[in-house]
Amino acid sequence: MKLIEAQRAYRAQRQEIIDQRRELQKRQKALERRMNATEGGRELFAEEAAVLELSINANKEKFEENLEVLDRLAEQECAVWNAEVCRQQTDAMSDYAVDMAKIMEVARRISNGGKVPASDERKLMEYSMELYMSAKNMAMLSEMRKKREKYDSLWDDEDEEQAEYDPQGKAENSEVDIALPEEIGPVEAESC
C-alpha cells in the first residue's frame, strides 16, 4: 500500500474517532443533567454512567493508537523525502565536481600548448578569466615546442536529460507495509 493511501485511511479513521468522542461527550453531559435533575439520580444512572465512561476511555485508546500510526507514517514520509533530497544534492555536487575536473583539464591542455575547441575555452573563461589568462600565458611560454596536440571537447555529453526530482511524490508513493485501519463501530453506550 502506498504511504499516502495509508495516511488518508488513518486520517479518516481519526475523524471518525473524534466524531464518536463528541457524541459520547454529548451523551455524558446529557446524563449528568439527568442525574442532577433527578432525586437519587447518581444511584439510578450509575450503571449507564459507568458504561459511558468505559466507552469514552476505549475511544481515547483508539485515538492514541491511531495517532501513533500516523506519527510513524509521517516519520517514514519524512525519511523518504529527506533521502530523495539528499540524492538530488548528491547528484548536483557530483555534476559540479565533474565540471570542475573538466575545467581544470581544459586549463592544463591550454597551458601545455594544446588546441582545444572554442566552446571549451569559453567555458574556462566563464568559470575564471584569471585561470584562462594564466593558461594562455603558460601556452605562450611553451610555444617553443613544435608539436601541438589537438583535443576534442570535454562537454559533448551536455545534451543528456537531467533527472527529475520530486521528493513529495517519491514520499507519497513509497510503499508501506501497514494494514488499513479497522472500521469504527457504533458508539456502545445507550442513547440518553
Order of alpha helices (4+ residues) and beta strands (2+ residues): alpha-alpha-alpha-alpha-alpha-alpha
